[in-house]
Amino acid sequence: MLGILIFALLGTIAAGTKWSTATWTPNLALDLEGGTQIILTPVAENGEEVTSQTIAQAIDVIRQRVDSSGVAEAEITSQSGGKIVVALPGNPSQETIELVETSAQMAFRPVLTIGNPTPTDTTPTPEPTESAAATDPAAPAPTPTPSAAAEEPSDVPSKAAPDNPSDIAYYVTPAVQAQFDALDCTDPANLTGGVNGDPEKAFVTCGQDGSAKYILGPVEIEGARITSATSGLNQLPSGGQGNKWVVNIAFDNQGTTEFTDVTTRLQGLAGSPPQNQFAMVLDGLVISAPSLDTGVIIADGKAEISGTFTRESAASLANQLNFGSLPLTFTVESKEQISATLGSEQLQKGLLAGLIGLGLVVLYSLLQYRALGLVTVASLVIAGVLTYSIITLLSWTQGYRLSLPGVAGLIVAIGITADSFIVYFERIRDELREGRTLVAAVDRGWERARRTILASDAVNFLAAIVLYLLAVGSVRGFAFTLGLTTLIDVLVVFMFTHPLMQLVARTKFFGQGHRLSGLDPRRLGAPETRYVGRGRVVHGPRPSGVEDEAVEDAPVDAEPTPRVPVAVGGGTSGLTIAERRAAARAAEQKAATTDAPVDAPTQDAEPESGRTEGNEH
């Protein structure tokens, strides 16, 4: 099973190197490879002040763009003066750089159409026609003519002017409809944002979470008209506080007038959903598309958005809406290539440290466990191949980049993996010291060792999860590799190491306890008196080729070796509880028989059978 998994991973990477962009080495992060650094200077309109909160929200938008474009291990920070520094590892594409440099915008647009996120199949089903071959087999096939479907759909409206911003007949042209049908919002590439669309025309886009796609009308309210957006529990008509999380928006004077006009018009479309909805668009993606309650016209510029909000989702939407309250544009102050902060030299030293650690583990295993240490080496090789294959595959498919903290996580994993083997082997040795055969010791030792291994790996994996969730930056790379290698350790021990031990236990070299096998009972201090089950022990060396289980199942009177429990050295050290009890009973029986005189029968003794008392002469 494990071999099939490794073959599948390596085969996938090999196929990717031939038909795609995969390589046999994982991509490196910024600290090991260098990349492109862009410094952005925010510029506020109308002389407004640039606050730290606005900068933080701008960083969130840029990070979402970069992450959605498939670039991992990017560093996005702020400097004094409100400058934003974006460092992208490797050689990012021009599209990714443009996503970083493009300013985010907030706008309110009317909803014209909502659809499922997947592309819409518009291929017409051909109607059945009479086959020409049925009437004239020699008739040539008709010459194809230029198809109208191959022509670009028209983007010309069907009327001279729109009746209102929700006029579908005017804004949804054949070109807009074709774009909507082809859009796939399940593709992460379509969720990067950064494309705001012409404010005077229809706009086709996705929901920020990729759950739906939209055709939107022209911009009716700009995000600059928002004065505040807050989240909290709803207010009841009685003045009390409810238990539903809502988002409250307030507009300035111009925004109040515009929002009143919008809500008045949308109330007239209450019977034609989704045209009674308006979309809040941030950075080219719909963050929310609420509908109006029936009969409600908002004239004071204060709106309450309700729905299936949680505390976190309501706060998130309020923060996103606040981003539109202060429109920012960014000027590119500088853009330059940066070298690796640590570079290939540090990477080589990290790998050298890993090789030294691996060598020490192998050396210790061979000295401590002799030939049994080869099982450790084989298991470490399998774990290494699995780890390298998975990281390389993630680098190709998910944009993962290996940083120096990630390399440190891989080095730490060597000790974690070796620890699992040591626990297992020592359990087997303990069972051999109790007098069991190797086959029985492997099975019994595994039952006891796997609980310890699972508990240890569970703690390591939990620590990796907590560190990944709470840490930022490159520290998450360490947590990721630590968690990944912990899972691989469990997989290797259960699917490779234990099955391999079951096989080697049945070989002559290991099964008979060769002195170089690392499983020699005599070198481990196993007692000559062996417990064979059912409260019985056997004294003397184990017969060659005879298993204790066979001795246990044999009839008592057919046992060639007397079942006399004898302690090693005349004492009870080295014996199990059952052995000591059996030895004590045997000692009591022996003492009872040796203390009675042989030639002096007691007075109460019965005469021997077949004899009669005679007269004295």
VOLO-521954 format. One record per residue (C-alpha): residue in one letter; x, y, z. Coordinates in steps of 0.001 Angstrom, whole numbers, plus 500000, padded with zeros to 6 digits. Layout:
<nodes>
AXYZ...
</nodes>
This chain:
<nodes>
M500000500000500000L502771502405500931G504685501479497798I501638502318495675L501400505738497326I505075506521496687F504786505327493093A501714507509492566L503430510604493990L506591510173491955G504592509304488834T502500512453489196I505580514631489545A507225512926486557A504126513537484448G504069517154485599T507670517724484541K506838516515481040W503423518031480400S503239520867482920T505422523214484971A506413520762487722T510049520281488730W511863517685490798T512839520268493391P510462522334495553N510287526086495165L512178528114497766A510834530956499868L512007534542500007D514689533899502622L516375531277500451E515776532455496890G515147536204496943G512482537864494822T510832541184494000Q510202543955496509I507592546656495866I507192549696498130L503775551395497902T502996554880499196P499306555478500047V497647558655498820A494335559756500345E491822561850498430N490300565113499631G493108565647502107E491890562893504420E494263561383506961V495739557953506336T495217555959509521S496892552782510682Q493536550991510478T493183551889506817I496717550678506117A495947547395507887Q492829546918505763A494792547693502607I497360545061503605D494545542529504055V493309543226500522I496798542886499035R497420539667500972Q494156538210499685R495163539063496134V498613537527496481D497378534364498198S494623533869495608S497154534197492793G498980531124494149V502061532897495545A503022531513498954E505452532785501602A505033536436500520E505897539084503115I503581542123503366T504441544676506055S504011548361506823Q506749550918507462S506839554304509082G504926556891507132G502216554405506149K504258552780503398I503458549176502477V506297546818501579V505403543763499506A508112541135498981L507244538366496504P509499535280496340G511021534049493098N510086535647489803P506422536658490094S504413537151486938Q503503540591485650E499842539874486452T500737539304490130I502747542528490279E499839544463488760L497493542988491372V499726544418494080E500004547850492484T496283548253491695S494300550219494283A491226548586495788Q487866550350495411M484487550028497071A481244550525495102F477523549737495275R475976548246492137P472465546853491453V472197543085490959L470878542061487529T471521538297487517I472839535691489984G474001532228488907N475796529139490123P479589529549490320T480334526958487624P480334527745483874T476962527556482145D476667525071479279T475141526982476369T475763524349473682P472455523826471835T471144520269471606P470969519300467925E467526518367466732P467221514950465046T467273515259461270E466946512751458491S470330511307457652A471502511922454116A473372508619454203A470089506765454508T468825508031451156D471991508665449227P475163507012450560A477227508714447884A476011512205448739P478905514361449844A478823515976453234P477689519582453163T480426522161453135P480553523921456487T479794527602456430P481124530174458856S479197529714462081A477609532602463847A478655531015467129A482305531568466218E481756535315465896E482329537635468826P479060538343470684S477779541878470248D478324544362473043V475868546867471619P472767547495473793S469395546635472283K468022550102473056A469236553647472891A469204554403476631P468443552555479867D465266553143481801N467208552828485085P470419551175486400S468499547867486750D467468547740483086I468479544215482024A467500544747478366Y470011547572478069Y472939546393480175V472950542613479574T474239542495476013P475131539214474250A478782539851475092V477993540325478792Q475842537187478820A478592535151477131Q481121536381479686F478739535432482502D478145531947481069A481867531255480706L482895532548484145D484053529862486597C484057531154490164T485405527848491508D488726528698489852P490974530519492373A492378532628489536N488989534369489272L488951535261492972T492069537427493062G490187540699492582G491883543862491397V489562544373488365N486914546967489210G485185547263485827D483805550273483958P481563552199486426E479157553109483578K478626549562482247A477528546150483434F480099544193485409V480489540392485572T482224539105488678C482264536493491449G481370536487495086Q484396536870497321D483918533333498649G483350531849495172S479819530677496002A478043532566493177K478588534746490103Y476845537991489253I475911540406486496L475833543843488083G474589547175486810P476577550441486803V477979551994489973E475309553946491872I477119554748495126E480865555021495639G482483553624498730A483737557090499636R480167557970500632I480327555595503643T481083557441506866S481072554412509184A480268550714509346T479912548833512624S478792545384513740G476705544460516762L473488542900518000N470245544118516463Q467955546619518154L464372545532518841P461405547829518086S460827548099521833G464300549567522243G465865546437523687Q468736544435522273G468157541325520196N470345538277519694K471096538556515957W474343539966514633V473920542783512119V476026545373510280N475069549058510428I476116551494507681A475944555279507696F476394557507504607D477334561163504188N474901563700502747Q475534562803499120G475466559102499918T472207559492501822T470508561050498805E471877558396496446F470960555520498779T467395556875499144D467011556873495350V468383553341495124T466124551873497813T463072553631496330R463706552104492914L464516548630494284Q461246548543496232G459451548701492889L461311545529491865A460413543561494989G458503541050492860S461443540477490508P464329538994492518P467283539248492362Q466770542732490877N465660543980494291Q469200543369495614F472233545634495580A475812544376495655M478652545739497732V481745545320495593L485225545555497107D488280545136494952G486157543800492095L484478541032494139V481032540956495731I481368540872499508S477600541028500167A474384541308498117P471472541996500487S467867542571499462L465492545177500867D462726544373503295T459318544904501717G458070548477501998V461315549839503467I462784552994501955I465909554230503729A465884558022503700D468164558851506632G471298557292505191K471474554603507875A471021550971506860E471065547738508804I472218544549507068S470932541374508678G471201537712507790T472968534584508984F475834536558510479T478085535370513252R480076537733515417E483167537165513297S481473537443509885A479620540630510877A482844542224512107S484627541161508911L481973542752506678A482055545965508735N485832546171508334Q485558545646504598L482914548365504294N485071550730506309F487768550333503691G485482552190501297S485104555068503723L488579556330502907P489482555730499258L493191555145498851T495381555070495824F498942553802495855T501953555118494043V504824552727493434E507797554264495184S510241551558494166K510358548114492650E513545546115492719Q514988542654492848I516194541572496263S518686538861497072A518032536023499464T518344537139503064L519950533865503990G520822532427500626S522015529132499346E524901529038501815Q522549528908504776L520423526342502989Q523485524172502461K524383524494506129G520843523555507120L520895520509504883L524348519583506209A523019519783509759G520156517501508742L522553514991507190I524738515021510303G521697514425512491L520544511637510216G524000510061510269L524120510149514065V520699508519514279V521803505774511887L525075505252513783Y523276505023517112S520745502574515688L523462500277514331L525487500368517571Q522494499904519832Y520418497525517740R523019496022515349A521265494447512373L517895495577513713G519095499132513091L518760498457509362V514983498485509884T515356502016511259V517428503055508236A514895501612505809S512020503322507620L513817506672507598V514470506336503866I510778505657503193A509766508612505380G512256510863503590V511019509876500126L507402510453501161T508160513866502694Y510189515091499724S507581513883497223I504680515547499046I506518518864499467T507526518871495799L503958518068494742L502544520841496964S505107523245495548W503852522525492043T500107522343492661Q499569524717495623G502427527184495262Y504080526044498504R507589527359499084L510156525842501413S511690528312503848L514577527869506262P512185527380509233G510527524698507110V513899523001506690A514326523177510471G510994521397510855L512226518603508592I515401518218510659V513417518006513901A511239515352512265I514239512985512044G514353512737515826I510568512374516094T510529509525513589A513521507749515143D511894508034518575S508916505987517370F511212503188516222I513120503175519509V509892502871521506Y508814499919519363F512158498119519480E512514498520523248R509052497045523753I510092494032521683R513254493643523753D511246493795526975E509081490941525742L512193488925524850R513527489484528368E510299487979529672G511176484776527829R508874485057524810T509898484096521325L510532486841518758V507252486261516891A505270486571520096A507422489513521268V506776491468518053D503017491089518339R502893491778522083G505398494635521840W503397496285519037E500219496238521123R502018498140523865A504166500424521688R501510501743519311R499612503456522112T502750505306523141I503582506214519525L500090507543518822A500042509574522033S503438511117521291D502580511964517674A499190513358518703V500906515830521037N503377516846518308F500612517286515731L498482519336518123A501466521576518857A502027522046515104I498378523027514561V498402525567517397L501693527039516200Y500439527289512618L497229529064513649L498843531508516057A502142532231514320V502767534567511413G505334534727508674S507941532061508175V507266530439511570R504190528894509973G506547527100507582F508145525338510546A504721524384511919F503589523058508534T506565520753507987L506420519595511613G502753518616511258L503313516994507865T506231514847509038T504310513806512162L501533512378510000I504106510669507784D505725509136510889V502443507475511866L501946506268508295V505440504746508042V505417503053511465F501993501477510910M502328500553507229F506046499796506889T508004499326510119H505593496972511898P504871494774508832L508626494588508177M509273493455511752Q506638490728511384L508556489447508345V512061489558509835A510836487845513014R510239484722510968T513735484618509505K516385482312510923F518865485119511592F516519487158513790G514177484405514990Q516962482312516565G518520485391518146H521832485692516309R524308487661518393L524510490353515690S520779490595515226G520241492882518213L517583490489519471D519718487830521170P517801486848524356R521023485931526182R522611489323525509L519378490963526619G519480489121529948A516527486822529314P516270484213532142E516784480524531499T513502479999533286R510820481081530836Y507166481720531393V505071479759528894G501570480753530004R498869479271532230G500968479884535318R503744477544534144V507442478110533556V510101476057531835H513674475696533114G516584475281530760P517531476673527347R514884476852524664P515126473822522369S516316474728518897G513419475192516508V510768474739519239E508472477640519990D507183478264523482E503654478273522150A504115474670521015V505438473718524456E502478475417526090D499937473536524008A501610470139524510P500146467692527098V501690467943530536D502808464307530623A504385464622527178E506717467434528215P510311466145528030T511623468994530154P510402469019533768R508217472023534449V510029472974537618P510077476710538313V513613477597539333A514813481162539907V518045482333538356G520874482360540905G518682480830543559G516576483990543931T513559485489542231S515179488399540420G514351488536536730L511138486507537094T507633487715536456I504962487670539167A503483484430537834E506956482846537718R507743483858541284R504441482425542532A505041479177540666A508581479010542050A507311479587545589R504760476787545301A507423474418543946A509763475356546782E507064474659549377Q506301471267547866K510010470390547801A510462471455551406A507481469353552500T508861466208550858T512492466598552036D511671467308555704A509821463977556311P512153460945557296V512111458193554780D512703455210557214A510634456445560129P506972456298559282T504667458119561590Q502380456250563930D499333457326562067A500716456101558770E498752453459557001P500551450127556191E501724449674552657S499461447783550393G499969443983550285R501721443802553679T500399442484557091E501767443020560554G503658439966561937N504578438740565469E507895439634567008H510361436852567317
</nodes>
